[in-house]
Amino acid sequence: MNNSKGFDNVNFYDIKWELKGDLWAHDPVIAKEGSSWYVFHTGNGIQIKTSEDGVNWKQAEQIFPSLPEWSKQYVPEKEEESIWAPDIYFHDGTYYIYYSVSTFGKNTSAIGLVTNTTLNPENPDYTWVDKGYVIHSSESDNYNAIDANLIFDQEGVPWLNFGSFWSGIKLIQLDPVTMKPAEGAELLSISSRTDQPNTIEAPFIVYRNGYYYQFVSFDFCCRGIESTYKIVVGRSKNITGPYFDRDGVSMMEGGGTLIDAGDDRWIGPGHCAVYFSGDSSLLVNHAYDALKKGKPTLRIKPLHWDQEGWPHI
């Protein structure tokens, strides 16, 4: 999430992020409203976890009771109820969550949008409103419409970046009223790898000190302790690119500066989100816990920035 409601400028570097409680999560994003934290992640109906301190987590009620009816037109073969890779952004009094409906290994996929004015289920205004279809892909397309991420540029224009494998990561301008692709908007390519299969997905763009930073995941998720996921980043002066890594390699040619490749316990970290509070920031992602047979687990850790403006953990 790139923007928050009621945030109180916590210094993330002063907190020990030793997470506890229900930590099962895949493709997580994080938000904070008032004193409460929320994580949204892949699972039946879009899964939600809550915390009062960002450290101790518990399960909450999912957003959808079942797959949205509109999605069956675009992904008719989808049978199980899992909704993938939510992304959350707070803008002008509304929380926007983009989500994906797809089947593993195929690009017959669709991205939808659901909104709310609060994340607090005790608030009488708490109502999820499904805005339905945003964009889709089919077998005849060279891209995959999953892993959506919303970003407003410095002129206030909304963009959606998304993509997984095929021809890589895409970017499209949105209509600021509908928050769906603007009429006549061009589908732009902003990052890709040079080898096949094109193992790149889960984009997340943030703006900081004159640069747009594009985080993506390389290699393979979803294989437990055999996963090879890793998080990399590049940056650009323009939201549409070109993005380059620290060594000057274009992200359209496989460039990406390594942020996290995991360790002996936390295998295959990936599908990250970045969250800011004042001058401090967090990196949120999942990794596969080797001590728990590769269980996908929520990970939150401070994200630091060096003197040249490059992020690291």
Buried (B, 14 or more C-beta within 10 A) or exposed (E): BBBBBEBEEBEBEEBEBEBEEBBBBBBBBBBBBEEBBBBBBBBBBBBBBBBEEBBBBEEBEBBBEEBBEBBEEBBEEBEEEBBBBBBBBBBEEBBBBBBBBBBEEBBBBBBBBBBBBBBBEEEEEEEBEBBBBBBBBEEEBEBBBBBBBBBBBEEEBBBBBBBBBBBBBBBBBBEEEEBBBBEEBEEBBBBBBEEEEBBBBBBBBBBBEEBBBBBBBBBBBBBBBEBBBBBBBBBBEEBBBBBBBBEEBBBBEBBBBEBBBBEEEBBBBBBBBBBBBEEBBBBBBBBBBBEBEBBBBBBBBBBBBEEEEBBEE
